[in-house]
Structure formats: structure tokens, C-alpha cells
Amino acid sequence: LAHSRFGIVVLSRSFISKKWTKAELDGLFSRELEEGNVILPVRHGLTVEEVTANFPTISGKLSLSSEEGVRSIAKKALDLIRPPELE
């Protein structure tokens, strides 16, 4: 993750229950504070309110829902991470 330009983080009940996932998210958030948009959260089985309650550091970020489907999420992710020279 240290050398990744972006992190697509799938937030789920399983994610909430593990400690190492929070450490990874905190690492990405630290990078985001210095570099700008790094994290793209995807909610899987969680509401926006549950994300806010469990992940206050990213509560203000726009998150996608897995209910949108893989194609929709992939397109939105590409729109966010595509280098400007490829647009």
C-alpha cells in the first residue's frame, strides 16, 4: 500500500471486525492527508451512517455502494484514478 497511488477499500461487517484492516485504513488516511485523494471507499452491506459511526476518519468522503454493481464501481474508480494525460 505504501507505493500504491490509490486504495479501493471495501468496507463491510467483516472489515469492521478485524483490527489489521483498521491499521491499513489508517495508513491510507495518513497518505491522503498529505497527498490528497487516495481512498475510494466502497460500502458492502453497510449504510452511510454505519460507515460514519465506524470510520470517522473517512466519514466525510463520498463512498460507493456495492449494490451499484462491479461495472459501475469500476467506471467510477477509473474516472477518479485515471491520469489526466489519458483523459
Order of alpha helices (4+ residues) and beta strands (2+ residues): beta-alpha-alpha-beta-alpha-beta-alpha
